[in-house]
Amino acid sequence: MENKQTAMTQLIEKILRMPESNIKGFLKIIGPVFVELEKEQIKDAYVVGILDSDIILFEEKNKIFAEQYYNETYGQN
């Protein structure tokens, strides 16, 4: 079975095969695209981080509420 390449690996290989005189022009065209992709990845990661932290905070609050409920209902032990 032949190994597949990621899009990034294919891009790097194409850049490495380009004549040096073409690389700067290529990077001027493709550079902003990668900057925008990176921006979207950072924003997505931020949102996931916020959601994860909210879940952890929610779980911690539930533990506190459960402890309070137990103490109020059954007394502290």
C-alpha positions in Angstrom: 0.0 0.0 0.0 1.3 3.4 -0.9 1.6 6.0 1.8 -0.4 9.2 1.3 1.0 12.6 1.9 -0.7 15.5 3.7 -1.5 18.7 1.9 1.3 20.4 3.8 3.9 17.8 2.8 2.9 18.1 -0.8 3.1 21.9 -0.6 6.6 21.8 0.9 7.8 19.3 -1.7 6.5 21.6 -4.5 8.2 24.6 -3.0 11.5 22.7 -2.7 11.3 21.8 -6.4 10.6 25.3 -7.5 13.4 27.4 -9.1 14.7 29.8 -6.4 13.6 32.8 -8.5 9.9 31.8 -8.3 9.8 31.1 -4.5 9.4 34.7 -3.4 6.6 35.4 -5.7 4.9 32.1 -4.7 5.2 32.9 -1.0 3.7 36.4 -1.6 0.7 34.8 -3.1 0.3 31.8 -0.8 1.5 33.5 2.4 -1.7 35.5 3.2 -3.7 32.3 2.7 -1.7 30.5 5.4 -1.9 33.5 7.7 -5.7 33.4 7.4 -5.8 29.6 8.0 -3.6 30.0 11.1 -5.9 32.8 12.3 -8.9 30.5 12.0 -7.1 27.6 13.7 -6.2 29.9 16.6 -9.8 31.1 16.9 -11.1 27.5 16.8 -8.6 26.4 19.5 -9.6 29.4 21.7 -13.3 28.4 21.4 -12.5 24.8 22.3 -10.4 25.9 25.3 -13.3 28.1 26.5 -15.8 25.2 26.2 -13.4 22.8 28.0 -12.8 25.2 30.8 -16.6 25.9 31.2 -17.2 22.1 31.4 -14.5 21.7 34.1 -15.9 24.7 36.0 -19.4 23.3 35.7 -18.3 19.9 37.0 -16.5 21.6 40.0 -19.6 23.7 40.8 -21.8 20.5 40.7 -19.4 18.8 43.2 -19.8 21.8 45.5 -23.6 21.8 45.1 -23.8 18.0 45.7 -21.7 18.4 48.9 -24.1 21.2 50.1 -27.1 19.1 49.3 -25.8 16.2 51.2 -24.8 18.3 54.2 -28.2 20.0 54.3 -30.2 16.8 53.7 -28.2 14.3 55.8 -26.0 16.5 58.0 -22.3 16.8 57.9 -20.2 13.7 58.5 
